[in-house]
Amino acid sequence: MTRNISIVIPFFQKQEALKKTWGELYLQISPDDEVLVVDDHSPDGVPDLGCPCIKVIQPPKHVPHIYRLNTLRNLGVEHATNDAIMILDPDCIPTPRFLDHARRIYDPSILFAGWINRIDKKGDIREDRRINGGGSRWVDRTSRDCRNVLGGCMYFSKRRASLMGLFDTSFDGSWGYEEHAFASACYNSGMRLRLEKELMVYHQWHEKNRPGNIAHNRQLFNEKSQILRESLNYVTPYKPAVAVLMVSTMRPYYIDQGMRAIFRHAVPFKVRLVNNGDQSSSQLNAVAWWSDRWAVDYVNYKIPELLSTIRSNAIRDYNEKKYTYLITMDDDITPMNGSLTTLISEMETHPEYHALSGYIVDWKDQPRFIGGKIKDGIHYYYYPVKPETMPADYISSGFTIIRLDKVVPYSEGWEMGWNDWDWSNEIRKRGLLMGVTGKAGAYHRQLFTTNGREQKKDSAAYKEVRYDRQRHNRMAEKFKEKWGYTPKPARRITEMKV
């Protein structure tokens, strides 16, 4: 599929530079791309570049003139018809494969910062050395690295970036800090920041003429960063109605993949990422990428807690914060593209359900539900998975959306697996319904690598925690005392009529 791109070029009095930039850019444009030149009422106008894909737009005129760089960027993004947005300065000439590479790497969970080489007055090229010698592709090692995102070339999703209000127009046009503020907002809303060398441009030399007050913008950036830290780390600036709970237990290799899959959705989520008792360096390194963003509510249990306690705490907390839904995800679950949005849509369509579970795909690529009907104490799965939503007697919480208007906490003391069976019975005991949907799927225990999708085997240490026969027998006895039967999965997957 060809990715269509909207190229936004903020412009003021750089006619000759724009002609040189266009001389390379027009060779790469596809018929469905668009170029939006946003002109801040240049006295000499915008040169006629002779292409119907170019649209010139202008903000209302400001007298006396003040160069409003972020106003121009926002206006261009708002008028764009494609989700893939390329912000390109008029004096930045792209390399020959620039747009081809942009089409391949597009990812709504990433703000790409282009590689900017500078042409000096003599015509010599000075390579971009922004990141410690220039070798790193990742910018967001710390939030301070937001200051390494420059506006000459930025590439991002319109829908995803619009969640945090696009570019802040309180900056007065002095280059640098207005871009850092945008990158900081993207980072804290859950996006990754990536310095992408294949998005390389050559910045044409010109006399420095930077309008605005650099000292003022620096102070403004620091003040806004402090506000984000202190007041927006609790509730995201777009006040989402949906929270996601992801609990990691001794499996750090899933964390980054799962978090990226969540934030790839063009929906504002608040994510509670829980480190459940693993203080190893690999686990702490994995959560470090995400733990300090305002869209992430990070909880670190140094001593492991029961999943029933962790999930109940999340249900109560987000109910008090007036969230509408909570999505629970096991750490070995990777949602498919758009699946979380689909879960929300199905709950909106089916208000009769208190909870709804999606399907998962295991290593044999066979989709299945972890949930279904109970008959004589045996749990039968619906099979095969069909693209419909239907009622169930029990569901797993591994990939599930829960309605928060009624609080049904998990009973205390239940350990792995048993908490889901008990909670399903508690839902039915209260006269509420639950269901499964074949419209929203996720991958189970699979890693996405350069070799493709691969099944991941759990470590011996995790298996020792997960598969404990004594615990199983203890929970089975407790369950039978409470509910009068001992649940067990069907020996083979059976299709049940609903």
N, C-alpha and C positions, 0 to 999 in steps of 0.2 A: 504494500500500500504506500502510495506517495504521500508524504507528510506535507501539507500546505503550511506555509509560514507567512506571518504578517511581520514585515520589517518596519519598525518605527524609527524615524530619523528626526530628532529634534533639530531645528534649524534657525540660524540667524546670521545673515551676512557672511556665508562661506561658499559663495557661488563656485569659484574655481576648484576648491577642495571637493565639493559635492560632485562636480563633473568627473574628477579623477576617480572618486569612489565608485560612481555609477559605471564608469568605463569597465570595471571588473565585475560589478554586481550584476549588470544586465545579462551577462553571459551565463549566469547560474539560475536565473529566475525561471520558474515553471509557470504555465498558464494560469494556475489557480493561486499562485502567490500574490501578495499585494505589498506595495511600498507606500507607507503613509509618511509623507514629509510634513511635519508639524512646524509651521513657520510662525515665528513670533513677530510678524509684521516687519520683515526686513525692508529697508528703504529701497533696495535694488531688486526686490522680489526673488522668487525661486526660478532658477534657469529651466527652460523647457528641455526636458530630457527625452522627449519623443516616444513615450511608452504609455499605453492605456492602463497599465497596471499601477501607475503612480497616481496617488490622490494627494492633493495639497489641502490641508486644513489649517485653520487658525483659531486661537482662543480669542475672546474679546480683547480689544486693544487696551493697553494700559498706558496712561499718560500721567507723568513722564514715563518713558520706557524703562522697564526693569526686566532683565533677562530671567524668565521664569522656567528654568530647565525642567523641574519636576512637573510643573503644570503642563508643559508640552508633552512630556512622556506619558502622563496620565491620559491626556486627551487622545493621543495616538492609540494607547491600549484600549481605551473605551470604544473607539471607532473600529477596532480590528475585528475582522470576521472569522479569523482562525484562532485556535487556542494556543498554538505555538507562537510565541512572541520573541522577536529578535530586536533588542534595542541597539542601534548602531549609530555612532556619531558620524556626521557628514564628512569628517576629515580622516576616517579610519577605512583604509582600503582592505577588503577581505582577500584571503588567499584563494587560489583557483578552486579547491574542493570544499570551500567553506560551507555552502548551503547543503551539499550532499552529505557531509558529516553531520550537520545539524539535524537533518531529517532522520538519520540513523539513531542518534543518541537521545532523542527527545524523551523526557521522563518528567511527568508533572510533580514528582517529589523532589526535584533537584533544580536549584538556581545555578546555571552554568555561567562562570565568569570567563570571558575570552582572553586569550593570550595577546597582549598588546606590545608589539615591537615599535620602537620610535625611530623615525627618520630625522636625523639632526640637520642643522643648517647646511652642512657640507654634503648631505646626501648619504652619509653613512648610517648603518642600521645598528641600533642599540637593542639587544635582546631583553625581553621582559624577565626580570630577576626577582619577581615579587616574593616568592616563597623559598626562603632558605636555600639559595642556589638554584632555584627554578625547577627542581625535579619532581615536586609533589603535585599530584592531581587534585588532592583533597584540600580544601581550604578550612573547613570547620573543625580543626583540632581543638580550638577554644573559641568562645564567642568573640574574643578580641580579633580573631582572624576575619571577622566581617569587614574590618578596615582594609582588607586586601581585595575586596570586590570593587572594581572600578567600572564606570558607566560607559566607557567607549564601546564595549561589547558585552551585553548581558542577554541571556537566553532562558526563558521560563514559560510556565503555563499561565495563561490569562486567568482561567477559573481559579487555579490554586493561589496565585499571588493576590487576586482580588479579595480573598478572604480577609487579608489584613490591611486593606485600604490602599494598596498600591504605594506610590511614592508620596512622601510627606512634603507638602507644599509650604511648610513654615520655614524651610531653608531658603536663603535668599539668592542662590544661584552660584555660589562659590564652589568650584568642583571638589568633589571628594566626599564630604560628610553626608550629603544627601543620599549618595549611593550606599555608604556604609549603614545608614539608618534603614534603608530598604532591605539590605542584606541581613541586618540584624533581626528585622521583623520576620523575614522569610525563615531564617534559622530557628527563631524561637517558636514559630508556628508549626515546626516539625519538618521543614524542608532541609535537604542537604545542600551545602555550598561546594561547588566543584570547579577548580581551575582547569579548563579544558584546552590543551595546547593545540588540538586540531581546529579549534575555532580561533584561528590566528588572524590578526589584522595588523596593518602597518599604519601607524599614526603619522600623518603628514606634518611636517614642521610648519609652525607659524609663530608670529610674535605672541608672547604671553599677554593675554588681556583677560584676567579673571575678575569678573564683576563680583560684588558682594563682599562681605566681611568674613574672612577666614576664622578669626578669633571667635566671632559671634557663633558661627556654625559649629565650631569645635565644642564650645560650651553647650550649645543646644543639643548636640549629639550626646554628650556625656549626661546631660540632664534626662534626656529621653531614655537612654540606656538604663539609668538608675530607676526610672519609673517602671520600666519593663521588669526589672529584677524584683522590685519591692511590691508592686501592686498587681502585675499581670501574670505572675507565676502561679496564681491560685485559680483564676478563671481566665480563659483566653479572651483576647480583645473582641472576638466576634461572638462571645457568649453562646457556645454551642448547646444544643439540646441532647447531644449523644456523647456518652463516655465509653471508652474501651478499656477493659481490664486484661492485662497480659502478665501472667505470673511465670517467672523463670526459676526453675529448680534444677541446678547442676547441668544445664544444657546451654552454655553461652553461645554456641555456634548458631543457634536459631534467632538470637535477639535482633541483630541488625536486619536480617532478612524480613522478619515479622514486622518490625517497626516501619521499615520502608514500604512494605505492602499496605500498612494502615494509612500512612500519610500520602501514599500515591493517589488515594481517593480525593476527588474534588469536593469534599465535604468537611466542614469544620469539626474535628474530633478533639476531645480531651482524653489523653491516654494515661492511665495509671499503670506504670511499669513497676512491678514488684520483684525485687531480688530476694528470693525466699531462702535465706540462710547460707548462700554460697559466697564466701569471702575470698575465693581464689583470685589470683591475678588475672586469669583469662576472663572470669565473670565480671570483675570490676572494670577491666578494659572495655568489655563489650557494652556495659551500661554507660560508660563515660561519654560515648558519642551522643547520648540522648538525655542524660539525667538533668541537665541544667537549662532545658528549654521551657518556656512558659506553657507550651501545649502538653508538656509531660509532667505528670504528678508522680515523682519517683519516691518509692518506699523501699527502704533497705532493712530487712529483718536479719539481724546477725544470728539469731537463733530461729530455726525454721518454725513457721506457723502452719496449722492445718489449713488446707484449701477452703474448708467450710467457713473458717473464721475470716480469711482474707476476702472471700466473696461476699460474705454477710456485711463486713465493714464497708466494702465498696457500694453495695446496694443501699445501705443506710446513708452513707455520706453523700452520694449523688442524688438520692431522694431529697435530702435536706437542701441541696443546692439547686433544686427544681429542675434537674435534668429529666428528660422524658424517657430515655432508654439507656440501658447499660448493655454493651456487647462483651461477653466473656470469651476469651481465647486461650487455649492451652499454648504453652511456649513452643510446641512442635507443629503449630498450625500456621500456614501461610495463606491468607485470603487471596482468592483469585481477583483479578482486576474487576472492580465494580461490585464485588459480592457484598461488601458491607452496606453500600448504598441500596442494594437489592433487599437485604434483610430489613432495612428501615422501611422501604417501600411496601414490602409484604406485611409488616406490622401495621402500617397505616391503612392498608387495604383490608386487613383482617383484624378489626378491633376486638374480636371475640377471644383472641389468644393472649394469655399472659406472657408466654415465652414461646419462642420459635427457633428451632435448630436447623442449620443448613447441613449439607452433605459434605463428606470428605472423600478424597481420592488417595488411596494407599499405593504401595509400591507396585502392585499389579495393574495400576491405572484403572481399577474398577471402583466406580463411585458407590458409596454406601452411606446409610444413615447410622448414627449411633443413637438409636431411639426407635420406638415402635409400639407394639401392642404387648400386653401382659395376658398370659393365659396359663392358669394353674402354676403361677410362680415362675414361668419361663418367659423370657423376654424375646420376642420375635421382631426381626428387622423388617421394615418395608423394603421390598426388592422387586424389580430394579428401581433405581432412582428415576423418577419421572419429573418433568418440568411443571410441577403443580405443588400446591400447599394443602396439607391434609392433617387431621388431628392425630395425636399420639397419646399413649398412656404414660410413656416415660421418654425423657430425652437426656442427652449428655450436655454438660456445660462447656464442652471443648470448643464449640463454635456456635454460640447462641446469643440471641437478643432477648432482653428481659424488659418488660414494661415496668416503670417505676412509680406509677400512680398508686399501686398497692404494694406494700413492702412484705415480701415473703422471704425472710432470711433463711439461710441454711442452718439446720440444727447443729449444735455444737458437738464435737467429739467424733464426727465421722471422718474417716481417712480416705485415701485415694480410691476413686471409683464409687465407693459406697455413698459418698455425699450426694452424688447425682441421683441415685436410686431413691434415697430418702427424700431429697428435695422434690422430686417428681411426685412422690406420694403426698407430700405436704401441699403441693399445688392442687392436686385433685381433692384432697381432704377439705380444702377451703372452697371447693366448688368452682375453681378456675380451670381454664382449658390451656393445653399446650399443643404444639404441633411441630411438624417437620416440613421443610420446603426443598424441592429439587431445583429451585431457581437460583440459589446462592451456594457456591461451593468453595472449598479450600483444600490445599494440599496438606497431607499428614505425614510427618517425619520424612520430609524431602528437602534437599538443599539444591539451590540453583547455582551452578558453578559454570566455569568456562567450558566444561564438557557437557553441559546440559543439565537436566533435572536428574538428581541422583538420590537413591534411598540412603538414609542415614541410620546406622545402627547405634543404639545407645551404648554408653560406656558401661563397664562392669560395675563401677561405683553407683551409677544411676539405677541399674537393674537391681542392685542389692537393696536400694531404697524402695523401688517401685514394686518388686515382686517378693513380698514377705508372707510366707505361708502362715506363720503364727498370727500375724495381723489379720490376714484374710479370715481365718477361722474365728478370731475374736469379733470381727465386724459382722460376720455371718450370724453368729449367735445373737449379737445385739440387735441386728435387723429383724431376726425371727421373733424375738421377744416383743419388739415394738409393733411389727406389722403382720405377724402370724404366718409368714412364709419366708423361704430363703430364695432370693432371685438367682437365676443362672441364665447365661446366654444360650440361645438355641444352638444345637450342634451344627445346623446348617441354616443358611439364610433362606427364609421362607416368605413368600409373598402373601400378605394378608389383605383381605377385602375390608375396606373402611365402611 
